[in-house]
């Protein structure tokens, strides 16, 4: 077992079972500095192996980009992390102790993992502020009722998020009137008000203008450190703006990993992805 695997491997009791408490309320342990750890994750659909002994480790506070050709396993990987798909084999841990393979999608979200899909899902008839309020109320850690008054701390959290996503001047505007990029930012804000430790972002700048893409890169870089981010993206110019480590998936496994420059110069990556 690798050194990273030894650090992240779940402590076991005499029965070999998890030492988690209730899965939805178990404490997130990031003391070893690793936010997400996947080991030998394998997923097959009707004989097709979507993930093939996938190994991946994301450090606490890291901003990681995942690239690869269509069918490489990027979406299936996120489905496993969020509980939508159960792996046939392998381990998936959030922090030191939270076994993601034992949790439901809702429990994983409440544990601190947020996922943004390609197409923004917002409440278009509600204002920007109300969208953030509804997202916060859906977080059971602060659940009262959808009609309860916001506390001062909750209002401050929404105000901070509005500034972060650069929509503070749009707070009272119906969300349906926002530009495509602003809708993407709003959905990211709806995740941020729930204070996730890990954010999974699927092609977040698809359809954005150049200016919106630049602003999104600045936002993600500002979030790194407080949050861990895994960004699946095809836009190499955007990936370059983010900096940091890049992981290339191919046929369900890690093909290459390192800086963008190093993977762009990897002959294997050129043949299966960049050369197309």
TILOSE-552328 format. One record per atom (N, C-alpha, C, O): x, y, z. Coordinates in steps of 0.02 Angstrom, whole numbers, plus 50000, padded with zeros to 5 digits. Example, Ala and Ser with C-alpha at 12.3 -4.5 7.8 and 13.67 -1.06 7.14 Angstrom:
<atoms>
506604971650390 506154977550390 506604983550390 507124983450423 506424988850354 506844994750357 506455000250394 506705005750402 
</atoms>
This chain:
<atoms>
500434994050000 500005000050000 500445006250000 500955006450035 500255011449962 500655017449957 500635021350023 500215020050065 501105026150030 501115030250091 500465034150098 500195034750153 500215036850041 499575040550044 499015035950065 498585037850105 499015029850039 498485025050057 498515023450131 497995022750164 499115022850159 499175021350230 498915027150272 498625026050325 499025033250249 498785039050286 498025039350286 497715040850337 497725037850228 497015038750219 496605032650237 496005033150247 496925026850240 496555020650250 496155021050315 496415023050367 495525019050312 495075019450369 495305015050426 495485009250415 495315017750488 495435013450546 494895008150550 494315009550537 495085002050568 494594996750572 494584993850643 495094993450677 493994991950662 493914988550726 494004981150717 494204978850663 493874977250769 493984970050766 493544966750714 493714961350690 492974969950697 492524967050648 492674969350577 492334967450530 493204973550571 493384975950504 492914981150478 492984983150420 492434983550517 491944988350493 492164995450504 492684996750536 491775000050478 491935007150485 491835009450556 491385006950591 492245014250579 492165017150644 491785023750641 491795027550689 491465025050585 491045030850581 490475030350631 490255024850648 490245036250654 489615036350690 489065036150639 489135032950586 488505039550653 487975039950603 488275043050540 488595048250545 488185040050482 488535042350422 488395049550403 488835052950376 487795052150419 487635058950399 487945064050447 487975069950430 488165061950505 488415066750554 489135065250574 489405068650618 489455060350544 490135058750560 490595064750548 490495068350500 491095065750592 491535071450586 492025070450529 492315065050520 492125075750490 492605075550436 493305076550466 493425081550500 493755071950452 494435072150479 494925073550421 495055069150380 495185079650420 495665081550368 496365082350397 496785085750368 496485079150454 497115080150490 497725077750451 498285080050463 497625073250404 498185070750364 498265074650299 498695072950258 497845079750290 497935084150232 497655081750167 497775084950115 497285076250167 496985073650105 496225074050110 495925071350157 495915077550062 495195078450064 494825072650032 494295070750056 495095069949978 494755064649941 495265059349922 495815060849899 495075053049932 495525047549915 495135042049881 494675039249911 495315040449819 495025034849782 495565029649770 496105031349748 495405023449785 495895018049775 495575012249738 495085009249762 495845010649679 495625004949639 494875004849625 494554999649626 494595010849612 493885011349598 493735008449529 494015010549478 493285003549528 493095000249465 492335000349459 491974998549505 492095002549400 491385002849386 491265000149316 491595002349269 490804995449309 490624992749243 489884993549230 489474992749276 489714995049168 489014995549146 488924990849087 489194992049033 488534985449097 488384980649043 489024978349007 489044978048946 489524976849046 490144974349018 490654979648999 491234978048986 490434985948997 490904991448981 491194994049046 490824995949092 491854994249051 492194996449112 492305004049109 492755006449075 491865007749143 491905015049143 492485017649185 492805022649167 492615014349241 493195015849282 493575009449293 493285004149308 494235009749286 494645003849288 495215004749338 495755007249321 495095002649400 495595003149453 495865010349459 496465011549461 495395015049463 495565022149466 495845023849535 495555022149586 496425027249536 496735029649597 496815037249592 497075039849542 496585040749644 496615048049643 496625050649715 496255048249757 497055055649729 497075058849794 497065066349784 497465069049746 496605069749819 496545077049815 496715079849884 496395078049934 497195084249887 497395087249951 496875092149976 496495095049936 496845093150041 496415098150071 496595105050045 497175107150050 496115108550017 496235115249991 496515115449921 496675120849896 496595109749889 496895109449822 496385111249768 495785109949775 496635114249714 496245115349653 496525110749600 497075111949574 496155105449583 496385100349535 495945100549473 495325100749478 496255100249414 495885099749352 495915092549326 496445089449328 495365090049302 495315083449272 495145084349199 494635087349182 495565081649155 495435082049083 495455075049054 495675070249086 495235074448992 495235068048958 494715067848904 494245071748905 494785063248857 494305062748802 493615060448827 493555057948883 493115061348785 492445058848802 492485051348814 492825047748777 492135049048866 492145041948882 492725039948927 492825034048940 493115044848950 493695043348992 493505041249063 493915038249098 492895042849084 492675041049151 492595046949198 492495045949258 492635053049173 492605058949216 491935059549252 491925060649313 491385058849215 490725059449246 490595053649294 490325054649348 490785047649275 490695041849319 491085042749383 490845040849437 491685045549379 492085046849439 491705051549486 491685050249547 491405056849460 491025061449502 490395058049529 490185059349586 490095053749489 489505050049512 489685045549572 489285044849619 490275042549571 490495038349627 490615042549689 490405040749744 490945048249680 491105052549737 490475055049771 490445055749832 489955056449732 489335059349760 488805054049776 488255055849798 488965047649766 488495042349786 487975040649735 487545036449748 487995043749676 487505042149624 487635035149595 487165031649577 488275033249592 488465026649566 488885023149619 489345026049647 488725016749631 489115012749678 489665009049640 489535005949588 490285009349664 490815005749629 490754998249638 490504995949690 490974994449589 490994987249595 491524985149645 491444980449683 492084988849643 492644987549689 492994994049704 492914999049668 493384994049757 493804999749773 493555003649834 493025002249861 493965008549853 493825012649912 493745019949891 494085022349846 493295023449925 493195030649913 493095033949981 492595032850014 493575038150001 493545041350066 493555048950060 493935051750020 493145052050100 493125059350108 493475060750174 493215059250228 494075063650171 494475064350231 494725057450254 494765052750215 494875057050318 495185051050345 494695045450359 494875039550356 494065047250374 493615042150402 492945041250366 492615036150377 492735045850324 492065045450294 492085041150231 492355043250180 491805035250236 491775030450181 491185032150136 490615030850153 491345035050078 490815037450033 490395031750005 489825032749986 490675025750002 490305020149973 489745017750019 489325013749999 489725020150081 489215018150129 488655023350136 488175022150172 488725029050102 488255034450113 487785035450053 487945033549997 487215038350067 486745040350014 486975046949984 487415050350012 486675048949928 486845055349897 486725061049945 487135065649950 486155060949980 485995066350027 486495066650085 486705072050105 486695060850110 487175060750165 487855063350143 488195066650182 488045061850082 488685064350056 488655071950049 489145075350066 488105074550024 488035081850019 488085085150087 488415090250095 487745082150136 487755085050204 488435084250238 488605087950283 488815079350216 489485078450244 489965083850220 490485085050251 489795087250164 490205092850142 490475092350072 490985095450056 490135088550028 490335088149958 489785091249915 489205089049917 489955096249876 489475099549832 489655098249759 490245098049741 489155097349717 489265095849647 488875100649603 488285101749614 489225103449553 488895107649504 488915104149436 489455102249412 488335103249406 488285100149340 488405105349286 488455111349300 488445103149223 488595107649168 488065113049160 488225118949154 487425111049161 486885115749152 486665118549219 486505114649265 486655125149227 486465127949293 485735126249311 485295126649269 485635124449373 484975123049399 484815128049454 485045127449510 484415132949436 484235138349483 483485139349481 483135136649438 483235143349528 482515144949531 482435151649494 482525157049523 482245151249430 482265157249388 481755162449407 481855168349393 481195160549439 480675165349458 480845168949523 480515173849541 481335166449558 481535169549622 482135174149611 482495173449562 482235178749657 482805183249652 483455179549667 483445173949692 483995182749651 484655179849665 484725178549740 484955173249761 484535183449781 484575182649854 484145176749876 484375172649917 483535176149850 483095170749871 483365163949851 483275159049887 483715163549794 484025157249775 484545155049826 484565149249845 484945159749850 485445158149900 485115156249966 485345151850002 484565159749982 484205158150044 483905151150041 483945147450089 483605149349984 483315142749977 483855137349981 483745132050010 484435138649951 484975133849955 485215132950026 485355127350047 485245138350064 485455137950134 484945134150175 485125130150218 484305135350162 483785131950201 483765124550186 483545120550227 484005122650126 484015115550109 484575111950145 484595105750146 485035115750175 485575112850214 485305111250284 485145115850322 485265104850300 484925102850362 485295105150425 485025104850480 485925107450416 486285109850475 485985116350501 486055118050560 485635120150456 485325126350479 484575126250465 484255131550466 484305120350453 483595119650435 483135121850492 483205119650549 482675126250476 482125127750521 481495126450481 481215121050484 481285131450443 480775130450391 480955135150334 481355139850344 480675134150277 480815138550221 480555145650233 480735150350198 480115146350283 479805152850295 480085156150358 479835161350379 480595153250388 480885156250449 481305162350431 481575162850376 481345166950478 481765172850468 482495170750468 482695166250505 482895173950425 483605172750425 483925175950487 483745181450507 484405172550515 484785175450570 485285180450541 485395180650480 485585184450584 486085189150562 486685185750530 486945188050479 486885180150559 487455176450532 487295173650463 487725173650418 486675171350454 486475168550389 486455174050336 486675172950279 486205179950355 486195185550308 486905187650289 487045189350231 487345187650339 488045189350325 488365184350278 488755186150234 488195177850287 488485172750244 488245173650172 488635172850124 487605175350163 487335176550096 487665182750066 487845182650007 487735188050105 488055194150080 488775192850059 488995195250007 489135189050099 489835187450082 489855183350017 490295184449975 489385178650010 489365174449950 489195178649889 489495177549836 488725183349895 488555187649839 489155191649815 489255192449755 489555194049862 490155197749842 490665192949809 490995194849760 490715186949835 491195182149809 491045180349737 491495179949695 490395179349721 490205177349654 490035183449610 489795182749553 490165189449636 490085195749600 489365196849577 489245199249521 488905195049620 488195196249605 487865200649658 487255200749664 488265204149698 487975208249751 487525213849724 487055215849757 487675216149663 487245221349634 486625218449601 486185222149579 486595211849597 486025208449565 485585204849615 485155200849596 485675206249680 485345202449733 484585202249725 484275197149739 484285207749703 483555208149699 483295206749629 482705207749615 483725204649585 483525203349516 483285196149508 483595191649536 482745195049471 482535188049458 483095184149424 483405186649377 483215178149448 483785174249423 483715172649349 484215171849314 483095172249324 482995170649254 483245176049207 483335174749147 483365182149232 483595187649191 484355188149189 484625192549154 484705183849225 485435184049225 485715181349160 485375177649124 486325183349144 486675180349087 486845173149104 486795170949161 487055169449052 487235162349063 487795161749115 487755157649160 488315165949108 488865165549156 488645167249227 488855164049275 488215172249234 487965174149300 487545168549331 487575167549392 487165165049290 486785159249316 487265153849341 487125150649392 487815152849306 488315147949329 488605150149396 488685146049441 488755156549403 489025159049466 488525158449522 488695156749579 487885159749506 487365159149558 487325151949583 487275150849643 487355147149537 487315140249560 487925138449603 487865134849652 488515141049585 489105140049627 488985143149696 489165140249747 488685149149697 488525152349761 488035148249802 488085148049863 487565144949769 487085140749805 487425134849838 487195132349889 487985132649810 488385127549844 488785130549901 488845127649954 489075136449889 489525139549938 489165141250003 489465140850056 488525143250000 488175145050062 488085139050107 487955139850167 488155133050079 488105127050120 488795124950148 488845119950183 489305128950134 489975128250161 490275121250150 490485118050198 490295118950087 490595112450073 491355112850080 491655118150071 491655107250096 492385106850097 492665104750030 493235106350013 492255101149990 492475098749925 491945100649873 491355099249881 492165103849819 491725105849764 491925102049701 492505102049681 491425098949668 491525095649605 491185099849551 490585100949555 491555102049501 491305106849453 491395104049382 491965103149359 490835102749348 490855099449283 490795104549227 490265107649218 491325105549190 491355110349134 491025116949152 490545118949118 491265120349203 490915126249229 490925132349182 490495136749190 491385132649133 491405138549090 491125137349021 491185141648977 490815131549010 490515130248945 489985135448929 489535136648970 490035138648872 489545143648851 489675150648878 489285155248863 490205151648917 490345158248945 490725162548895 491065160048850 490665169148903 491075173848865 491785173548891 491915170648944 492245176548855 492945176748877 493015180248944 493385178048987 492645185748953 492675189549015 492395185349073 492685185249128 491845181949061 491545177749113 492015171949131 492065170049189 492345169149080 492825163749093 493395166149137 493595162649183 493655172149123 494195174949164 493965176049236 494335174449283 493365178749243 493105179949311 493005173449349 493115173049409 492795168249313 492705161749345 493365158849368 493405155949422 493875159549328 494545157249348 494765160849411 495035157749457 494655167349414 494845171249473 494445168849534 494725168349589 493805167349524 493395164849580 493665158249606 493735157449667 493805153549561 494035146949583 494705147449620 494815144149671 495155151549594 495805152349627 495705155249697 496065153449744 495225159849704 495095162949770 494785157949819 494865158549879 494425152849793 494095147949836 494595142649860 494505139849914 495105141249820 495595136149839 495925138049906 496055143949919 496045133049947 496305134250014 495755133350065 495815129150110 495215137150058 494645136250103 494245130050081 493965126550124 494215128750017 493865123049989 494355119049946 494845121749921 494215112649938 494555108649887 494105108649825 493495107949831 494405109449767 494015109849705 494275104749655 494875104149644 493805100949625 493965096449570 493575099049510 492965098949509 493945101349459 493645104549401 493745100149340 494305098949319 493195097649311 493215093949248 493125098849192 492615102349190 493605099149146 493565104449095 493925102249031 494405098349033 493685104848974 493995103648909 494365109848884 494785109348839 494215115648913 494505121948890 495215122648919 495295124348978 495725121248878 496415121248902 496645128148923 497055128848968 496385133448890 496575140248910 496325141648981 496675144949020 495725139248997 495455140149064 495855136049115 496015138449169 496025129849097 496425125649141 497095128949156 497345128749212 497385132049105 498025135549114 497955141349163 498405142549204 497405144949160 497285150549206 497245148149278 497435151749324 496975142149288 496895139649356 497555137549387 497635138049448 498035135249347 498675132949373 498575126449412 498045123449410 499085124349446 499045118349488 499095111949448 499245111949389 498955106449483 499045099849454 498455097949408 497885099849421 498615094349356 498125091849308 498165084249306 498705081349303 497575081049308 497535073749301 497195072149235 496665074849220 497495067649196 497215065549132 496935058549140 497285053949158 496275057849126 495965051249128 495905048449057 495805052149009 495985041949052 495895038448988 495675031249003 496015027649039 495105029448974 494835022648983 494775020849056 494925015249077 494555025749096 494385024449166 494965024349214 494865022549272 495565026149192 496155026049235 496535032649226 496415036349179 496995033949273 497425039749267 497975038249216 498365033549224 497995042249163 498505041449111 499125045449127 499695043149116 499025051549152 499585055949168 499365060949221 498775062249229 499855063749256 499705068549309 500305073149318 500875070949315 500165079549328 500695084449338 500465091249318 499865092549315 500935095749303 500755102349279 500445101849210 500525096749176 500085107149189 499785106949122 500325106249069 500235102549021 500875109749078 501415109349029 501685102249023 501825099848968 501755098849080 502035092049078 501565087149044 501785082849006 500915087749058 500445082949026 500345084648952 500225080148912 500395091048935 500335092848864 500915090148823 500845089148762 501485089048855 502065086448820 502155078948827 502635076148803 501675075748861 501695068548869 501445065248804 500875066548783 501845061148774 501675058248709 501035054148713 500645054048666 500915050648770 500315046648777 499695051148777 499185049348746 499735056848810 499175061548813 499045064548744 498475065248723 499575066248709 499505068948642 499145064048596 498715065948557 499315057648603 499015052548559 498285051348572 497885050548526 498085051248636 497395049348652 496925055348661 496315054548661 497205061348670 496765067048685 496955073448649 496575075748606 497515076248665 497685082848639 497805082848563 497715087848530 498015077048537 498155076648466 497545076148422 497585076648360 496955075248454 496345074348414 496115080948385 495605081148350 
</atoms>
